[in-house]
Amino acid sequence: MSSENKKPYPYPQDIGGLLASWSRNTGYQTPSPEPYQSELFQALKTVLPTAELITEKAMLSTAREVIAKCKKDNLACISIDNVYMPQITDKGSNYLDVTRLVDKSLNPIGLGQRNLASGELRCQLKKLAECLGNKPAIIYDDVAWEGSTMSLVIDMARQAGINLKEVVVAIGIGEALQVIQDKGLPCKATYYYPEIIDTVSERDFMVGSPSSGRTIQTDSGAMGAPYIKPLGNPEKWASIPSEKVDSFSLWALTIASEFWSKAETLSQTSIPTWDLEKPPFLLPVSSSVCNALNQIMKY
């Protein structure tokens, strides 16, 4: 194994809370995610042996610590994370809607919003600055890797007049933390990695999960591009070795098909693809998400 391939691959779990929230909101029933999470991680470990599992409980712990610190020190929390922090009942966070966008051909087109109603990032921060006044703030995110998104948020927040004191992340990679520190802000990471192969959240490999994949804005709203073939680009977006992309993608699709089949059984009805919170853009439109998944697995 080359030195590059010996680097870790942090893999945070997150579909448990996301699917539970979706189930409450829609009335559909979903099975316990644990068996499917285990299978998905096994599939990833097969193609990337240095993958390191970080549990959802551990990721949520950092978010709770941030809220506790903000209460103790009378700070505002500005959360870039839209997965873990929303699961905390007594949160008191201010959310920024910013994500990586791709076009309909899956080509990157920079940062944007999941919800167009949120407005551009600069406008979001201007409104937030008006609400916070002089109250100092912490920026929180689940993962900081390259640091480009965090750098942009810091710069725009300062331009808006927000008094930033610190950055806290659950998973922090050396280069991102250096970017933050170069901005003159201390940065705390619960899980610190000097270097990694890549880091991808569980939801990005689980077709149909809320918040799964990169975002594609369409006339029908935000749709997703999960990090598996043919719905996304696992080689470029998740560093899956090219010779293993097909087998890994088929494994992930099979796991998703099994999960949604069980969900339809428990719900005693078919679950249409358009009822998913973030329907995959390239997934066939169908009155049954299972039928749609089985259809693309034939190719």
C-alpha positions in Angstrom: 0.0 0.0 0.0 1.4 3.4 -1.0 1.9 6.1 1.6 -1.0 8.0 0.0 -3.3 5.0 0.4 -2.3 4.7 4.1 -3.9 8.0 4.9 -7.2 7.9 6.8 -10.6 8.3 5.3 -12.9 9.8 8.0 -16.5 8.6 7.5 -19.2 10.2 9.7 -22.5 8.5 10.1 -25.6 10.6 9.8 -28.6 8.9 8.1 -30.2 7.8 11.4 -31.4 11.3 12.4 -32.0 12.4 8.8 -34.3 9.5 8.0 -36.1 9.7 11.4 -36.9 13.3 10.7 -38.1 12.6 7.1 -40.3 9.8 8.5 -41.9 12.1 11.0 -42.5 14.7 8.4 -44.0 12.4 5.7 -45.7 9.7 7.7 -43.8 7.0 5.9 -42.3 4.3 8.1 -38.6 3.4 7.8 -36.7 0.4 9.3 -33.9 0.6 11.8 -30.9 2.0 9.8 -28.2 0.1 11.7 -28.0 -3.0 9.5 -27.9 -0.9 6.3 -25.3 1.4 7.9 -23.2 -1.6 8.7 -23.4 -2.9 5.2 -22.6 0.4 3.7 -19.5 0.9 5.9 -18.4 -2.7 5.0 -18.7 -1.8 1.3 -16.6 1.3 1.8 -13.9 -0.6 3.8 -13.7 -3.1 1.0 -12.6 -0.4 -1.5 -10.9 2.0 1.0 -9.4 -0.1 3.9 -8.4 3.0 5.9 -11.9 4.3 6.3 -12.6 5.3 9.9 -16.1 5.3 11.2 -17.2 8.3 13.3 -20.6 7.5 14.8 -23.6 9.8 14.6 -23.6 10.0 18.4 -20.0 11.2 18.4 -20.8 13.9 15.8 -23.8 15.1 17.7 -21.7 15.4 20.8 -19.6 18.2 19.3 -22.7 20.1 18.3 -24.0 19.8 21.8 -20.7 21.0 23.2 -20.9 24.1 21.0 -24.4 25.0 22.2 -23.3 24.5 25.8 -20.3 26.8 25.3 -22.4 29.4 23.6 -24.8 29.4 26.5 -22.0 29.6 29.1 -20.1 32.4 27.4 -23.1 34.3 25.9 -22.0 33.6 22.3 -24.1 33.2 19.2 -23.7 30.0 17.2 -23.5 30.3 13.4 -24.0 26.8 12.0 -22.9 25.8 8.5 -23.9 22.2 9.3 -27.5 21.3 8.4 -27.5 17.7 9.6 -26.4 17.3 13.2 -27.2 20.7 14.8 -30.9 20.6 13.7 -31.3 17.4 15.7 -30.6 19.1 19.0 -33.9 20.2 20.5 -32.5 23.1 22.6 -30.1 24.5 20.0 -30.3 28.2 19.6 -28.3 28.2 16.4 -28.4 30.5 13.4 -28.2 28.5 10.2 -26.4 29.4 7.0 -27.7 27.7 3.8 -24.6 27.0 1.7 -23.7 24.0 -0.3 -21.7 22.7 -3.3 -23.7 22.9 -6.5 -23.4 20.9 -9.8 -25.2 21.4 -13.0 -27.4 18.8 -14.7 -24.3 17.2 -16.3 -22.8 16.9 -12.8 -20.1 19.5 -13.4 -19.2 21.7 -10.4 -20.5 25.2 -10.6 -19.4 26.5 -7.2 -21.3 27.3 -4.0 -24.9 28.1 -3.7 -28.0 27.4 -1.6 -30.1 24.3 -1.1 -33.1 26.4 -0.8 -33.3 29.4 -3.2 -35.6 31.2 -0.8 -32.6 31.5 1.6 -31.0 34.1 -0.6 -27.3 34.5 -1.5 -24.8 33.9 1.3 -24.0 37.6 1.5 -27.6 38.4 2.1 -28.0 35.7 4.7 -25.0 37.1 6.7 -26.2 40.7 6.4 -29.6 39.7 7.9 -27.8 37.6 10.6 -25.5 40.6 11.5 -28.6 42.8 12.0 -30.1 40.2 14.4 -26.9 39.6 16.3 -25.8 43.2 16.8 -22.5 43.2 18.7 -23.0 39.7 20.2 -19.8 37.7 19.5 -20.2 34.4 17.6 -18.8 31.0 17.0 -18.9 29.3 13.6 -19.7 25.6 13.8 -19.5 23.0 11.0 -19.4 19.2 10.9 -16.4 18.9 8.6 -13.7 21.3 7.6 -11.4 19.9 5.0 -10.1 22.2 2.2 -11.2 25.3 4.0 -12.6 27.2 1.0 -16.2 27.3 2.2 -15.1 28.2 5.7 -12.8 30.9 4.4 -15.6 32.5 2.3 -18.0 32.4 5.3 -15.4 34.0 7.6 -14.6 36.8 5.1 -18.3 37.6 4.3 -19.3 37.4 8.0 -16.6 40.0 8.8 -17.7 42.2 5.9 -21.2 42.0 7.3 -19.9 43.2 10.7 -20.3 40.0 12.6 -17.9 39.6 15.6 -16.3 36.2 15.1 -14.4 34.7 18.1 -13.8 31.0 17.2 -14.4 28.2 14.8 -15.4 24.7 16.1 -15.7 21.6 13.9 -16.3 18.0 14.6 -13.8 16.8 11.9 -11.0 19.0 11.0 -8.3 18.5 8.4 -4.9 20.1 8.7 -5.1 22.3 5.6 -8.6 23.7 6.6 -7.5 24.4 10.1 -4.5 26.3 8.8 -6.7 28.4 6.5 -8.9 29.3 9.5 -5.9 30.1 11.8 -4.4 32.3 9.0 -7.6 34.3 9.3 -6.7 35.0 12.9 -9.3 32.7 14.4 -8.7 29.8 16.9 -10.1 26.6 15.6 -11.0 23.5 17.7 -11.6 20.1 16.0 -12.9 17.1 18.0 -11.4 14.7 15.4 -8.2 16.1 13.9 -6.4 14.7 10.9 -3.2 16.2 9.5 -3.9 14.6 6.1 -6.5 12.3 4.6 -7.4 10.5 1.4 -10.9 12.1 1.5 -13.8 12.4 3.8 -17.4 11.7 2.7 -20.5 11.6 4.9 -22.7 8.4 5.0 -25.7 10.2 3.5 -23.8 10.9 0.3 -23.6 7.1 -0.4 -27.1 6.3 0.7 -29.5 6.9 -2.2 -32.8 8.5 -1.0 -31.4 9.8 2.2 -32.2 13.5 3.0 -29.4 15.8 2.1 -27.7 13.1 0.0 -25.2 14.2 -2.6 -24.3 17.4 -4.3 -27.1 19.8 -5.1 -28.7 20.4 -8.5 -31.1 23.3 -8.7 -34.0 22.6 -11.0 -37.4 24.1 -11.8 -38.9 21.5 -9.4 -36.5 22.5 -6.6 -33.3 21.2 -5.2 -32.4 17.6 -6.3 -29.3 15.5 -5.5 -26.4 13.7 -7.0 -25.4 10.9 -4.6 -21.7 9.9 -4.7 -22.3 6.6 -6.6 -22.6 5.7 -10.3 -24.6 6.5 -12.3 -26.2 9.2 -10.1 -23.0 11.0 -9.3 -19.2 10.8 -9.6 -17.7 8.6 -6.8 -14.2 8.7 -8.3 -13.9 12.5 -8.3 -16.1 13.3 -5.4 -15.2 10.5 -3.0 -11.8 9.2 -4.2 -13.3 5.7 -4.9 -10.6 3.9 -7.0 -11.6 3.8 -10.6 -11.4 0.1 -10.9 -13.8 -0.3 -7.9 -16.4 2.4 -8.8 -18.8 0.0 -10.5 -18.7 -2.7 -7.8 -19.0 -0.2 -5.0 -21.8 1.6 -6.7 -23.8 -1.6 -7.3 -23.3 -2.6 -3.6 -24.5 0.8 -2.4 -27.5 0.7 -4.8 -28.4 -2.7 -3.6 -28.3 -1.6 0.1 -30.5 1.4 -0.8 -32.9 -0.9 -2.6 -33.2 -3.2 0.3 -33.8 -0.3 2.7 -36.5 1.3 0.7 -38.1 -2.0 0.0 -38.4 -2.6 3.7 -39.7 1.0 4.2 -42.4 0.4 1.6 -43.4 -2.8 3.4 -43.6 -1.1 6.7 -45.5 1.9 5.2 -47.9 -0.5 3.4 -47.6 1.6 0.3 -45.2 2.5 -2.4 -43.0 5.5 -1.8 -42.7 7.7 -4.9 -39.3 9.2 -5.8 -40.8 12.7 -5.7 -41.6 12.2 -2.0 -37.9 11.9 -1.1 -36.7 15.0 0.6 -33.9 15.4 -2.0 -34.7 13.2 -5.0 -31.6 12.2 -7.0 -31.7 14.0 -10.3 -30.8 11.0 -12.5 -33.0 8.5 -10.6 -35.9 7.5 -12.8 -39.2 9.2 -11.8 -41.4 6.4 -10.4 -44.3 5.8 -8.0 -41.9 3.5 -6.2 -38.4 4.4 -5.2 -37.6 0.7 -5.2 -38.7 0.2 -8.8 -36.6 3.2 -9.7 -33.5 1.8 -8.0 -34.0 -1.6 -9.6 -34.4 0.0 -13.0 -31.0 1.8 -12.8 -29.3 -1.4 -11.4 -30.1 -3.1 -14.7 -27.7 -1.0 -16.7 
